[in-house]
Amino acid sequence: MIRILAVADEVDQSLCGPRLKELRPDLILGCGDLPFAYLEHLRTEAEVPLLYIHGNHDPSPFRTNISAYLPAEYSAQSPPHVVGCINLENRWDDECGLRVAGLGGSIRYNDGANQYTQAEMRGRVRRLTRRTRIRRWRDGRSVDVVIAHSPPLDCGDGDDGPHRGFSAFHRLIEQLEPRLMLHGHIHPHGKSRPDRTIGRTHIVNVIPHRLLEIEP
């Protein structure tokens, strides 16, 4: 079994101590809106691969001028990526016997970074699913895990505008049939957030962290 430590949105101080070693993750997946230094710490201390996407409060990997979107602890010269980790925006990667694909960002609610309209996300999903299906045709391997910042529409999202999910994620799940879809963005605020299921896909809100096991 592959042990996945998924993190999002809230720094969990328990993972900055011995708890991280006790969890024994084989792979760490970041679902957005976390300080880059925190992700780098997890990667270094756990000594396992870390793959991540961007949340709506992260600096955009697609903007030329990113200084206005960098977290406070970073200088204007800091790159919009996490050192030593793998950025999965709009792509996939094979790690620990799993194929993981990523699509970050939230619904557009202002002019901030990493925000998309429903139509823009449909285009991103269309491009990603086309490429991954071609790869599947070539090597026979499916996508096992999708990491996103936002959930699918009406599947664990919020009622207010900034926290609505993406309708295109339903098509992504239908096309790729991942075993897991992991997301953040919807803060529990002390309340239980139940896992959801669409088809064969288990959808999990991982804030602040979840440890999951999956067969390779």
C-alpha positions as CSV (number, residue, x, y, z in Angstrom):
1,M,0.0,0.0,0.0
2,I,1.2,3.5,-0.8
3,R,0.7,6.0,2.1
4,I,-0.3,9.4,0.9
5,L,0.0,12.5,3.1
6,A,-2.2,15.2,1.6
7,V,-2.1,18.7,2.9
8,A,-4.0,22.0,2.1
9,D,-4.8,25.5,3.3
10,E,-3.8,25.3,7.0
11,V,-0.4,24.8,8.5
12,D,-0.6,21.8,10.9
13,Q,2.0,22.4,13.6
14,S,2.0,18.8,14.5
15,L,3.6,18.0,11.2
16,C,6.5,20.2,12.1
17,G,7.6,17.8,14.8
18,P,7.9,14.0,15.2
19,R,4.4,13.4,14.0
20,L,5.5,13.6,10.4
21,K,8.0,10.7,10.8
22,E,5.3,8.7,12.7
23,L,2.9,8.9,9.8
24,R,5.6,7.3,7.5
25,P,4.2,8.8,4.2
26,D,5.5,7.4,0.9
27,L,4.3,10.5,-1.0
28,I,3.1,14.0,-0.1
29,L,0.5,15.9,-2.1
30,G,-0.1,19.6,-1.7
31,C,-3.5,20.9,-2.6
32,G,-2.8,24.6,-2.4
33,D,-2.7,27.7,-0.2
34,L,0.2,26.7,2.0
35,P,3.4,28.6,2.6
36,F,6.2,27.3,0.3
37,A,8.5,27.0,3.3
38,Y,6.1,24.6,4.9
39,L,6.0,22.4,1.9
40,E,9.7,22.4,1.6
41,H,10.0,21.4,5.2
42,L,7.6,18.5,4.8
43,R,9.6,17.3,1.7
44,T,12.9,17.6,3.5
45,E,11.9,16.0,6.8
46,A,9.9,13.1,5.3
47,E,12.5,12.5,2.5
48,V,9.8,11.5,0.0
49,P,8.5,13.1,-3.2
50,L,6.2,16.1,-2.9
51,L,3.8,17.0,-5.7
52,Y,1.6,20.2,-5.5
53,I,-0.7,22.6,-7.2
54,H,-1.5,26.2,-6.5
55,G,-4.4,27.7,-4.5
56,N,-6.0,31.1,-5.0
57,H,-3.8,32.6,-2.3
58,D,-0.5,31.3,-3.8
59,P,1.6,33.2,-6.3
60,S,0.6,32.3,-9.9
61,P,3.1,30.1,-11.9
62,F,1.7,31.7,-15.0
63,R,2.1,35.5,-14.3
64,T,5.2,37.4,-15.5
65,N,5.0,39.8,-12.6
66,I,4.4,37.8,-9.5
67,S,5.7,40.2,-6.8
68,A,2.2,41.3,-5.7
69,Y,1.1,37.7,-5.1
70,L,4.0,36.3,-3.1
71,P,3.5,35.3,0.5
72,A,4.8,37.8,3.0
73,E,7.8,35.7,3.9
74,Y,9.1,35.7,0.4
75,S,11.0,38.5,-1.4
76,A,10.1,39.8,-4.8
77,Q,12.9,37.8,-6.2
78,S,11.5,34.4,-5.0
79,P,10.3,32.0,-7.7
80,P,6.6,31.0,-7.9
81,H,7.5,27.3,-7.2
82,V,8.5,25.1,-4.2
83,V,12.1,24.2,-4.2
84,G,12.8,20.5,-4.5
85,C,9.1,19.7,-5.2
86,I,7.1,19.0,-8.4
87,N,4.6,21.4,-9.7
88,L,1.6,19.5,-11.2
89,E,-0.3,22.3,-12.7
90,N,-2.0,21.1,-15.9
91,R,0.0,18.0,-16.0
92,W,0.7,14.6,-14.5
93,D,3.6,12.7,-13.0
94,D,4.4,9.1,-12.0
95,E,5.6,8.7,-8.4
96,C,5.6,5.7,-6.1
97,G,3.8,3.6,-8.6
98,L,0.9,6.1,-8.9
99,R,0.0,8.4,-11.7
100,V,-1.1,11.8,-10.3
101,A,-2.6,14.7,-12.2
102,G,-3.1,18.2,-11.0
103,L,-5.3,21.3,-11.6
104,G,-5.1,24.1,-9.1
105,G,-7.0,27.3,-8.6
106,S,-10.5,28.5,-7.5
107,I,-13.5,30.0,-9.2
108,R,-12.9,33.6,-10.3
109,Y,-14.2,36.1,-7.7
110,N,-11.8,39.0,-8.2
111,D,-8.6,39.7,-10.1
112,G,-6.4,37.6,-7.9
113,A,-4.0,34.9,-8.9
114,N,-5.0,31.3,-9.8
115,Q,-8.7,32.0,-10.4
116,Y,-10.7,30.7,-13.3
117,T,-14.2,31.1,-14.7
118,Q,-16.2,27.9,-15.3
119,A,-15.4,28.2,-19.0
120,E,-11.7,28.6,-18.4
121,M,-11.6,25.5,-16.2
122,R,-13.5,23.5,-18.8
123,G,-10.7,24.4,-21.2
124,R,-8.0,23.3,-18.7
125,V,-9.9,20.0,-18.0
126,R,-10.3,19.3,-21.7
127,R,-6.6,19.8,-22.4
128,L,-5.5,17.7,-19.4
129,T,-7.9,14.8,-20.1
130,R,-6.9,14.7,-23.8
131,R,-3.2,14.4,-22.9
132,T,-3.7,11.9,-20.2
133,R,-5.9,9.7,-22.3
134,I,-3.4,9.7,-25.1
135,R,-0.7,8.7,-22.6
136,R,-3.0,6.0,-21.3
137,W,-3.5,4.7,-24.8
138,R,0.3,4.5,-25.2
139,D,1.2,2.8,-21.9
140,G,-2.0,1.4,-20.6
141,R,-1.8,3.3,-17.3
142,S,-4.7,5.3,-15.8
143,V,-4.6,8.4,-13.6
144,D,-4.9,7.1,-10.0
145,V,-5.1,10.5,-8.1
146,V,-6.2,14.0,-9.1
147,I,-5.2,16.8,-6.9
148,A,-7.1,20.1,-7.1
149,H,-7.6,23.2,-4.9
150,S,-11.4,23.4,-5.4
151,P,-13.9,20.5,-5.3
152,P,-16.4,19.6,-8.0
153,L,-19.5,21.8,-8.2
154,D,-22.2,20.7,-5.6
155,C,-19.9,18.1,-4.2
156,G,-18.4,19.4,-1.0
157,D,-18.1,23.0,-2.1
158,G,-19.6,26.2,-0.5
159,D,-22.7,28.2,-1.1
160,D,-20.9,31.6,-1.4
161,G,-19.4,32.7,-4.7
162,P,-15.6,32.3,-3.9
163,H,-16.1,28.8,-2.7
164,R,-18.2,27.3,-5.5
165,G,-16.7,24.2,-7.1
166,F,-16.1,23.6,-10.8
167,S,-18.6,21.9,-13.0
168,A,-15.9,20.7,-15.3
169,F,-14.5,18.4,-12.6
170,H,-17.5,16.1,-13.1
171,R,-16.3,15.6,-16.7
172,L,-12.7,15.1,-15.5
173,I,-13.9,12.4,-13.2
174,E,-16.0,10.8,-15.8
175,Q,-13.2,10.8,-18.4
176,L,-10.2,9.8,-16.1
177,E,-12.0,7.8,-13.4
178,P,-9.3,8.4,-10.8
179,R,-9.5,6.5,-7.6
180,L,-9.0,9.6,-5.5
181,M,-9.7,13.3,-6.0
182,L,-8.1,15.4,-3.3
183,H,-8.9,19.1,-2.7
184,G,-8.7,21.9,-0.1
185,H,-10.2,25.5,-0.3
186,I,-13.3,24.6,1.8
187,H,-12.3,25.2,5.4
188,P,-14.0,22.9,7.9
189,H,-14.1,25.6,10.6
190,G,-14.3,22.8,13.3
191,K,-17.1,20.9,11.5
192,S,-16.8,17.5,10.0
193,R,-16.6,17.5,6.2
194,P,-17.7,14.1,4.9
195,D,-16.0,12.4,2.0
196,R,-17.9,12.2,-1.2
197,T,-18.1,9.7,-4.1
198,I,-18.7,10.2,-7.8
199,G,-18.7,6.9,-9.6
200,R,-15.6,5.0,-8.5
201,T,-13.9,8.3,-7.4
202,H,-13.5,9.0,-3.7
203,I,-13.4,12.8,-3.1
204,V,-11.6,14.0,0.0
205,N,-11.3,17.5,1.6
206,V,-7.8,17.2,3.1
207,I,-7.6,20.4,5.2
208,P,-5.3,20.5,7.1
209,H,-4.0,17.0,6.4
210,R,-5.2,13.5,5.6
211,L,-3.3,10.2,5.5
212,L,-4.7,7.9,2.9
213,E,-3.6,4.5,1.6
214,I,-4.0,3.3,-1.9
215,E,-2.7,0.3,-3.8
216,P,-0.2,1.0,-6.6
